[in-house]
């Protein structure tokens, strides 16, 4: 799973990769570029299955927190 996440993070169209148990939630704002990135990774990594899903509130929160400044440090 780590190798797949790493492969996705450097792809055009991928804005966020977040682990959720035994799956990855992959989010991107360019639907066509995201589809192409996922198709390439699915071909390169045997046993990987790509299933479209809806963006959840949790995905939005992770994206928001990734871009926020740490005021505690």
Gaussian input, Z-matrix of N, CA and C with variables (Angstrom, degrees):
# hf/3-21g

backbone

0 1
 N
 C     1     B1
 C     2     B2     1     A1
 N     3     B3     2     A2     1     D1
 C     4     B4     3     A3     2     D2
 C     5     B5     4     A4     3     D3
 N     6     B6     5     A5     4     D4
 C     7     B7     6     A6     5     D5
 C     8     B8     7     A7     6     D6
 N     9     B9     8     A8     7     D7
 C    10    B10     9     A9     8     D8
 C    11    B11    10    A10     9     D9
 N    12    B12    11    A11    10    D10
 C    13    B13    12    A12    11    D11
 C    14    B14    13    A13    12    D12
 N    15    B15    14    A14    13    D13
 C    16    B16    15    A15    14    D14
 C    17    B17    16    A16    15    D15
 N    18    B18    17    A17    16    D16
 C    19    B19    18    A18    17    D17
 C    20    B20    19    A19    18    D18
 N    21    B21    20    A20    19    D19
 C    22    B22    21    A21    20    D20
 C    23    B23    22    A22    21    D21
 N    24    B24    23    A23    22    D22
 C    25    B25    24    A24    23    D23
 C    26    B26    25    A25    24    D24
 N    27    B27    26    A26    25    D25
 C    28    B28    27    A27    26    D26
 C    29    B29    28    A28    27    D27
 N    30    B30    29    A29    28    D28
 C    31    B31    30    A30    29    D29
 C    32    B32    31    A31    30    D30
 N    33    B33    32    A32    31    D31
 C    34    B34    33    A33    32    D32
 C    35    B35    34    A34    33    D33
 N    36    B36    35    A35    34    D34
 C    37    B37    36    A36    35    D35
 C    38    B38    37    A37    36    D36
 N    39    B39    38    A38    37    D37
 C    40    B40    39    A39    38    D38
 C    41    B41    40    A40    39    D39
 N    42    B42    41    A41    40    D40
 C    43    B43    42    A42    41    D41
 C    44    B44    43    A43    42    D42
 N    45    B45    44    A44    43    D43
 C    46    B46    45    A45    44    D44
 C    47    B47    46    A46    45    D45
 N    48    B48    47    A47    46    D46
 C    49    B49    48    A48    47    D47
 C    50    B50    49    A49    48    D48
 N    51    B51    50    A50    49    D49
 C    52    B52    51    A51    50    D50
 C    53    B53    52    A52    51    D51
 N    54    B54    53    A53    52    D52
 C    55    B55    54    A54    53    D53
 C    56    B56    55    A55    54    D54
 N    57    B57    56    A56    55    D55
 C    58    B58    57    A57    56    D56
 C    59    B59    58    A58    57    D57
 N    60    B60    59    A59    58    D58
 C    61    B61    60    A60    59    D59
 C    62    B62    61    A61    60    D60
 N    63    B63    62    A62    61    D61
 C    64    B64    63    A63    62    D62
 C    65    B65    64    A64    63    D63
 N    66    B66    65    A65    64    D64
 C    67    B67    66    A66    65    D65
 C    68    B68    67    A67    66    D66
 N    69    B69    68    A68    67    D67
 C    70    B70    69    A69    68    D68
 C    71    B71    70    A70    69    D69
 N    72    B72    71    A71    70    D70
 C    73    B73    72    A72    71    D71
 C    74    B74    73    A73    72    D72
 N    75    B75    74    A74    73    D73
 C    76    B76    75    A75    74    D74
 C    77    B77    76    A76    75    D75
 N    78    B78    77    A77    76    D76
 C    79    B79    78    A78    77    D77
 C    80    B80    79    A79    78    D78
 N    81    B81    80    A80    79    D79
 C    82    B82    81    A81    80    D80
 C    83    B83    82    A82    81    D81
 N    84    B84    83    A83    82    D82
 C    85    B85    84    A84    83    D83
 C    86    B86    85    A85    84    D84
 N    87    B87    86    A86    85    D85
 C    88    B88    87    A87    86    D86
 C    89    B89    88    A88    87    D87
 N    90    B90    89    A89    88    D88
 C    91    B91    90    A90    89    D89
 C    92    B92    91    A91    90    D90
 N    93    B93    92    A92    91    D91
 C    94    B94    93    A93    92    D92
 C    95    B95    94    A94    93    D93
 N    96    B96    95    A95    94    D94
 C    97    B97    96    A96    95    D95
 C    98    B98    97    A97    96    D96
 N    99    B99    98    A98    97    D97
 C   100   B100    99    A99    98    D98
 C   101   B101   100   A100    99    D99
 N   102   B102   101   A101   100   D100
 C   103   B103   102   A102   101   D101
 C   104   B104   103   A103   102   D102
 N   105   B105   104   A104   103   D103
 C   106   B106   105   A105   104   D104
 C   107   B107   106   A106   105   D105
 N   108   B108   107   A107   106   D106
 C   109   B109   108   A108   107   D107
 C   110   B110   109   A109   108   D108
 N   111   B111   110   A110   109   D109
 C   112   B112   111   A111   110   D110
 C   113   B113   112   A112   111   D111
 N   114   B114   113   A113   112   D112
 C   115   B115   114   A114   113   D113
 C   116   B116   115   A115   114   D114
 N   117   B117   116   A116   115   D115
 C   118   B118   117   A117   116   D116
 C   119   B119   118   A118   117   D117
 N   120   B120   119   A119   118   D118
 C   121   B121   120   A120   119   D119
 C   122   B122   121   A121   120   D120
 N   123   B123   122   A122   121   D121
 C   124   B124   123   A123   122   D122
 C   125   B125   124   A124   123   D123
 N   126   B126   125   A125   124   D124
 C   127   B127   126   A126   125   D125
 C   128   B128   127   A127   126   D126
 N   129   B129   128   A128   127   D127
 C   130   B130   129   A129   128   D128
 C   131   B131   130   A130   129   D129
 N   132   B132   131   A131   130   D130
 C   133   B133   132   A132   131   D131
 C   134   B134   133   A133   132   D132
 N   135   B135   134   A134   133   D133
 C   136   B136   135   A135   134   D134
 C   137   B137   136   A136   135   D135
 N   138   B138   137   A137   136   D136
 C   139   B139   138   A138   137   D137
 C   140   B140   139   A139   138   D138
 N   141   B141   140   A140   139   D139
 C   142   B142   141   A141   140   D140
 C   143   B143   142   A142   141   D141
 N   144   B144   143   A143   142   D142
 C   145   B145   144   A144   143   D143
 C   146   B146   145   A145   144   D144
 N   147   B147   146   A146   145   D145
 C   148   B148   147   A147   146   D146
 C   149   B149   148   A148   147   D147
 N   150   B150   149   A149   148   D148
 C   151   B151   150   A150   149   D149
 C   152   B152   151   A151   150   D150
 N   153   B153   152   A152   151   D151
 C   154   B154   153   A153   152   D152
 C   155   B155   154   A154   153   D153
 N   156   B156   155   A155   154   D154
 C   157   B157   156   A156   155   D155
 C   158   B158   157   A157   156   D156
 N   159   B159   158   A158   157   D157
 C   160   B160   159   A159   158   D158
 C   161   B161   160   A160   159   D159
 N   162   B162   161   A161   160   D160
 C   163   B163   162   A162   161   D161
 C   164   B164   163   A163   162   D162
 N   165   B165   164   A164   163   D163
 C   166   B166   165   A165   164   D164
 C   167   B167   166   A166   165   D165
 N   168   B168   167   A167   166   D166
 C   169   B169   168   A168   167   D167
 C   170   B170   169   A169   168   D168
 N   171   B171   170   A170   169   D169
 C   172   B172   171   A171   170   D170
 C   173   B173   172   A172   171   D171
 N   174   B174   173   A173   172   D172
 C   175   B175   174   A174   173   D173
 C   176   B176   175   A175   174   D174
 N   177   B177   176   A176   175   D175
 C   178   B178   177   A177   176   D176
 C   179   B179   178   A178   177   D177
 N   180   B180   179   A179   178   D178
 C   181   B181   180   A180   179   D179
 C   182   B182   181   A181   180   D180
 N   183   B183   182   A182   181   D181
 C   184   B184   183   A183   182   D182
 C   185   B185   184   A184   183   D183
 N   186   B186   185   A185   184   D184
 C   187   B187   186   A186   185   D185
 C   188   B188   187   A187   186   D186
 N   189   B189   188   A188   187   D187
 C   190   B190   189   A189   188   D188
 C   191   B191   190   A190   189   D189
 N   192   B192   191   A191   190   D190
 C   193   B193   192   A192   191   D191
 C   194   B194   193   A193   192   D192
 N   195   B195   194   A194   193   D193
 C   196   B196   195   A195   194   D194
 C   197   B197   196   A196   195   D195
 N   198   B198   197   A197   196   D196
 C   199   B199   198   A198   197   D197
 C   200   B200   199   A199   198   D198
 N   201   B201   200   A200   199   D199
 C   202   B202   201   A201   200   D200
 C   203   B203   202   A202   201   D201
 N   204   B204   203   A203   202   D202
 C   205   B205   204   A204   203   D203
 C   206   B206   205   A205   204   D204
 N   207   B207   206   A206   205   D205
 C   208   B208   207   A207   206   D206
 C   209   B209   208   A208   207   D207
 N   210   B210   209   A209   208   D208
 C   211   B211   210   A210   209   D209
 C   212   B212   211   A211   210   D210
 N   213   B213   212   A212   211   D211
 C   214   B214   213   A213   212   D212
 C   215   B215   214   A214   213   D213
 N   216   B216   215   A215   214   D214
 C   217   B217   216   A216   215   D215
 C   218   B218   217   A217   216   D216

   B1=1.4491
   B2=1.5270
   B3=1.3367
   B4=1.4682
   B5=1.5248
   B6=1.3443
   B7=1.4678
   B8=1.5234
   B9=1.3096
   B10=1.4646
   B11=1.5286
   B12=1.3292
   B13=1.4695
   B14=1.5199
   B15=1.3163
   B16=1.4697
   B17=1.5250
   B18=1.3353
   B19=1.4637
   B20=1.5274
   B21=1.3172
   B22=1.4644
   B23=1.5193
   B24=1.3201
   B25=1.4620
   B26=1.5208
   B27=1.3160
   B28=1.4663
   B29=1.5322
   B30=1.3227
   B31=1.4672
   B32=1.5202
   B33=1.3214
   B34=1.4689
   B35=1.5232
   B36=1.3147
   B37=1.4555
   B38=1.5131
   B39=1.3309
   B40=1.4621
   B41=1.5263
   B42=1.3247
   B43=1.4647
   B44=1.5218
   B45=1.3375
   B46=1.4587
   B47=1.5156
   B48=1.3275
   B49=1.4590
   B50=1.5211
   B51=1.3278
   B52=1.4619
   B53=1.5232
   B54=1.3359
   B55=1.4631
   B56=1.5284
   B57=1.3141
   B58=1.4615
   B59=1.5181
   B60=1.3128
   B61=1.4616
   B62=1.5171
   B63=1.3260
   B64=1.4634
   B65=1.5212
   B66=1.3295
   B67=1.4619
   B68=1.5229
   B69=1.3125
   B70=1.4619
   B71=1.5158
   B72=1.3118
   B73=1.4607
   B74=1.5190
   B75=1.3198
   B76=1.4614
   B77=1.5216
   B78=1.3274
   B79=1.4564
   B80=1.5226
   B81=1.3320
   B82=1.4566
   B83=1.5114
   B84=1.3194
   B85=1.4631
   B86=1.5278
   B87=1.3349
   B88=1.4681
   B89=1.5279
   B90=1.3253
   B91=1.4662
   B92=1.5307
   B93=1.3256
   B94=1.4655
   B95=1.5285
   B96=1.3286
   B97=1.4683
   B98=1.5228
   B99=1.3279
   B100=1.4626
   B101=1.5202
   B102=1.3354
   B103=1.4683
   B104=1.5281
   B105=1.3252
   B106=1.4660
   B107=1.5252
   B108=1.3244
   B109=1.4639
   B110=1.5205
   B111=1.3180
   B112=1.4615
   B113=1.5255
   B114=1.3266
   B115=1.4649
   B116=1.5232
   B117=1.3283
   B118=1.4671
   B119=1.5223
   B120=1.3161
   B121=1.4659
   B122=1.5237
   B123=1.3188
   B124=1.4639
   B125=1.5321
   B126=1.3320
   B127=1.4652
   B128=1.5251
   B129=1.3250
   B130=1.4626
   B131=1.5245
   B132=1.3124
   B133=1.4630
   B134=1.5231
   B135=1.3179
   B136=1.4666
   B137=1.5259
   B138=1.3048
   B139=1.4573
   B140=1.5176
   B141=1.3284
   B142=1.4650
   B143=1.5232
   B144=1.3141
   B145=1.4558
   B146=1.5190
   B147=1.3172
   B148=1.4635
   B149=1.5220
   B150=1.3239
   B151=1.4541
   B152=1.5239
   B153=1.3336
   B154=1.4667
   B155=1.5280
   B156=1.3032
   B157=1.4611
   B158=1.5128
   B159=1.2943
   B160=1.4572
   B161=1.5254
   B162=1.3058
   B163=1.4543
   B164=1.5230
   B165=1.3379
   B166=1.4603
   B167=1.5237
   B168=1.3085
   B169=1.4542
   B170=1.5272
   B171=1.3195
   B172=1.4696
   B173=1.5310
   B174=1.3279
   B175=1.4674
   B176=1.5249
   B177=1.3196
   B178=1.4649
   B179=1.5246
   B180=1.3227
   B181=1.4615
   B182=1.5244
   B183=1.3257
   B184=1.4691
   B185=1.5240
   B186=1.3200
   B187=1.4640
   B188=1.5300
   B189=1.3189
   B190=1.4644
   B191=1.5269
   B192=1.3161
   B193=1.4634
   B194=1.5277
   B195=1.3157
   B196=1.4685
   B197=1.5241
   B198=1.3133
   B199=1.4576
   B200=1.5150
   B201=1.3341
   B202=1.4664
   B203=1.5239
   B204=1.3165
   B205=1.4612
   B206=1.5248
   B207=1.3349
   B208=1.4593
   B209=1.5271
   B210=1.3125
   B211=1.4611
   B212=1.5255
   B213=1.3238
   B214=1.4588
   B215=1.5226
   B216=1.3362
   B217=1.4642
   B218=1.4662
   A1=110.94
   A2=116.03
   A3=119.94
   A4=111.53
   A5=116.51
   A6=120.36
   A7=110.87
   A8=116.72
   A9=121.00
   A10=109.80
   A11=117.01
   A12=120.81
   A13=110.52
   A14=116.52
   A15=120.89
   A16=111.10
   A17=116.46
   A18=120.87
   A19=111.09
   A20=116.89
   A21=120.59
   A22=112.98
   A23=117.47
   A24=121.15
   A25=113.54
   A26=117.64
   A27=119.90
   A28=112.37
   A29=117.96
   A30=121.33
   A31=112.31
   A32=114.87
   A33=120.44
   A34=108.43
   A35=116.48
   A36=121.03
   A37=114.45
   A38=116.98
   A39=121.22
   A40=108.62
   A41=116.26
   A42=121.56
   A43=112.27
   A44=116.42
   A45=119.97
   A46=110.31
   A47=116.40
   A48=123.12
   A49=106.35
   A50=117.17
   A51=121.04
   A52=109.87
   A53=117.41
   A54=119.99
   A55=111.35
   A56=115.77
   A57=123.47
   A58=106.98
   A59=117.00
   A60=120.94
   A61=110.19
   A62=116.83
   A63=122.08
   A64=112.06
   A65=117.33
   A66=121.42
   A67=110.12
   A68=114.74
   A69=121.38
   A70=108.30
   A71=116.91
   A72=121.40
   A73=106.33
   A74=115.71
   A75=121.90
   A76=107.46
   A77=115.94
   A78=121.54
   A79=109.18
   A80=115.76
   A81=120.85
   A82=110.38
   A83=116.83
   A84=120.64
   A85=112.76
   A86=117.80
   A87=122.50
   A88=107.77
   A89=115.87
   A90=121.40
   A91=113.00
   A92=117.79
   A93=120.79
   A94=111.59
   A95=117.32
   A96=120.70
   A97=110.62
   A98=117.17
   A99=121.41
   A100=110.54
   A101=116.88
   A102=120.95
   A103=111.13
   A104=116.77
   A105=121.14
   A106=110.95
   A107=117.16
   A108=121.27
   A109=110.82
   A110=117.03
   A111=121.01
   A112=111.52
   A113=117.11
   A114=120.90
   A115=110.78
   A116=117.37
   A117=121.11
   A118=111.36
   A119=116.64
   A120=120.47
   A121=110.49
   A122=117.39
   A123=121.25
   A124=110.58
   A125=117.44
   A126=121.76
   A127=111.61
   A128=116.95
   A129=121.94
   A130=113.58
   A131=117.78
   A132=121.67
   A133=109.35
   A134=115.98
   A135=121.24
   A136=109.92
   A137=116.32
   A138=121.47
   A139=114.06
   A140=117.33
   A141=120.98
   A142=108.42
   A143=116.17
   A144=122.21
   A145=108.83
   A146=116.36
   A147=121.99
   A148=108.34
   A149=115.79
   A150=122.07
   A151=108.91
   A152=118.44
   A153=119.89
   A154=111.08
   A155=115.22
   A156=120.62
   A157=109.74
   A158=115.69
   A159=122.08
   A160=109.46
   A161=116.66
   A162=121.25
   A163=108.34
   A164=115.47
   A165=120.18
   A166=110.67
   A167=115.89
   A168=121.28
   A169=110.11
   A170=116.38
   A171=120.40
   A172=111.02
   A173=117.97
   A174=121.72
   A175=110.63
   A176=116.09
   A177=121.04
   A178=110.19
   A179=117.41
   A180=122.00
   A181=110.95
   A182=117.65
   A183=121.40
   A184=110.03
   A185=117.35
   A186=121.65
   A187=110.40
   A188=116.30
   A189=121.55
   A190=110.79
   A191=117.22
   A192=121.31
   A193=111.51
   A194=117.54
   A195=120.83
   A196=110.92
   A197=117.03
   A198=120.55
   A199=114.18
   A200=117.11
   A201=119.11
   A202=111.74
   A203=115.13
   A204=122.50
   A205=108.97
   A206=117.25
   A207=122.54
   A208=108.83
   A209=117.17
   A210=121.87
   A211=113.16
   A212=117.44
   A213=121.13
   A214=112.41
   A215=117.93
   A216=120.66
   A217=116.39
   D1=-37.49
   D2=179.47
   D3=-63.23
   D4=-38.95
   D5=179.91
   D6=-65.91
   D7=-39.37
   D8=179.16
   D9=-66.92
   D10=-43.71
   D11=178.52
   D12=-60.81
   D13=-43.27
   D14=179.35
   D15=-63.30
   D16=-41.70
   D17=179.59
   D18=-64.63
   D19=-35.23
   D20=-178.77
   D21=-75.53
   D22=-35.26
   D23=-173.89
   D24=-61.34
   D25=-26.76
   D26=-177.42
   D27=-97.64
   D28=7.36
   D29=-177.48
   D30=-89.43
   D31=144.03
   D32=172.88
   D33=-62.52
   D34=139.48
   D35=178.60
   D36=93.81
   D37=-12.60
   D38=-179.72
   D39=-100.50
   D40=116.23
   D41=179.75
   D42=-95.60
   D43=-28.82
   D44=-174.97
   D45=-154.55
   D46=138.50
   D47=172.52
   D48=-128.35
   D49=120.10
   D50=-178.47
   D51=-131.86
   D52=129.61
   D53=177.17
   D54=-72.48
   D55=138.71
   D56=174.30
   D57=-134.39
   D58=90.40
   D59=-176.74
   D60=64.35
   D61=-123.09
   D62=-179.06
   D63=-93.52
   D64=15.62
   D65=179.83
   D66=-128.72
   D67=169.53
   D68=174.12
   D69=-120.23
   D70=136.27
   D71=169.64
   D72=-97.85
   D73=121.70
   D74=-177.77
   D75=-116.79
   D76=125.63
   D77=-174.78
   D78=-123.19
   D79=140.30
   D80=176.02
   D81=-152.77
   D82=149.86
   D83=-178.12
   D84=-88.56
   D85=-17.16
   D86=178.15
   D87=-104.57
   D88=100.43
   D89=-172.96
   D90=-57.12
   D91=-44.40
   D92=-177.88
   D93=-67.41
   D94=-43.21
   D95=178.51
   D96=-65.50
   D97=-38.41
   D98=178.07
   D99=-64.33
   D100=-44.55
   D101=177.92
   D102=-58.98
   D103=-43.45
   D104=179.99
   D105=-64.26
   D106=-43.24
   D107=179.48
   D108=-62.64
   D109=-44.03
   D110=-179.57
   D111=-66.60
   D112=-39.62
   D113=178.67
   D114=-63.50
   D115=-42.13
   D116=178.68
   D117=-62.63
   D118=-46.07
   D119=-178.72
   D120=-66.88
   D121=-37.30
   D122=178.44
   D123=-62.59
   D124=-37.90
   D125=178.07
   D126=-69.66
   D127=-38.71
   D128=-174.39
   D129=-78.66
   D130=-25.88
   D131=-176.21
   D132=-115.54
   D133=105.46
   D134=-179.82
   D135=-62.68
   D136=139.68
   D137=178.70
   D138=88.10
   D139=-2.32
   D140=178.85
   D141=-89.23
   D142=130.85
   D143=177.33
   D144=-118.75
   D145=131.71
   D146=179.42
   D147=-105.38
   D148=126.24
   D149=178.63
   D150=-128.46
   D151=121.25
   D152=179.04
   D153=-64.42
   D154=147.57
   D155=177.68
   D156=-147.73
   D157=172.90
   D158=178.63
   D159=-90.40
   D160=147.73
   D161=175.21
   D162=-69.40
   D163=129.46
   D164=-178.75
   D165=-99.27
   D166=168.51
   D167=175.67
   D168=-61.76
   D169=-34.78
   D170=177.72
   D171=-64.05
   D172=-40.15
   D173=176.14
   D174=-60.63
   D175=-42.95
   D176=179.30
   D177=-63.89
   D178=-42.82
   D179=179.41
   D180=-61.93
   D181=-44.12
   D182=179.18
   D183=-61.80
   D184=-43.60
   D185=178.83
   D186=-62.78
   D187=-43.03
   D188=179.64
   D189=-63.08
   D190=-46.05
   D191=-177.74
   D192=-68.35
   D193=-32.93
   D194=179.18
   D195=-63.99
   D196=-29.40
   D197=-178.50
   D198=-97.75
   D199=1.56
   D200=-176.74
   D201=-89.52
   D202=157.46
   D203=179.12
   D204=-88.48
   D205=137.88
   D206=177.72
   D207=-80.68
   D208=108.92
   D209=-179.61
   D210=-84.40
   D211=-5.44
   D212=-177.36
   D213=-91.07
   D214=-14.07
   D215=-173.33
   D216=-98.09

